[in-house]
């Protein structure tokens, strides 16, 4: 597969993985007291400010042969690239979901519960639809971040052509090898794709 296609596949899979964790955590955090919510938000958005190589190093320690999860054999596999994209995009989706859930009127949720809807139905039929535009915007940001991920990917997935070499990794390799035409082409494609995703986010925020 081409690096750009691999980036798209890894970013899409990573965003789905992120959503499974980020949405329930954001919904839970939105109902916590202010101080606790701030602590949770700070902890779960650390990857936004910690250098990606530091995150990758920690994952190497966890997933390496001597680490507690070494038996999973994830390092330098496509699954590792998906994990890198998921971790890179998680803080963006979590923060967007947290903001969206916090803007949901509590009275609407309370009324749905008072009407007899079980918690699962309140979640599916009330909370998610009301937060849909914010969640979609967050997912688009997470996807864009996953497509451009470099540091974590290099540390835990490497640059195996056709297997783990994403667009950002291929740009680095092409520049290092003096293949400027290849680097120019990949950069143009990534810029176009990322720009379209950011435009989607802006349009969704205008509709809120």
Secondary structure as UniProt FT lines:
FT   HELIX           3..30
FT   HELIX           34..44
FT   HELIX           46..48
FT   HELIX           52..63
FT   TURN            65..66
FT   TURN            68..69
FT   HELIX           70..72
FT   TURN            75..76
FT   HELIX           78..102
FT   HELIX           106..114
FT   TURN            115..116
FT   HELIX           119..122
FT   HELIX           123..127
FT   HELIX           128..130
FT   HELIX           132..147
FT   HELIX           151..156
FT   TURN            161..164
FT   HELIX           167..176
FT   TURN            177..178
FT   HELIX           180..207
//
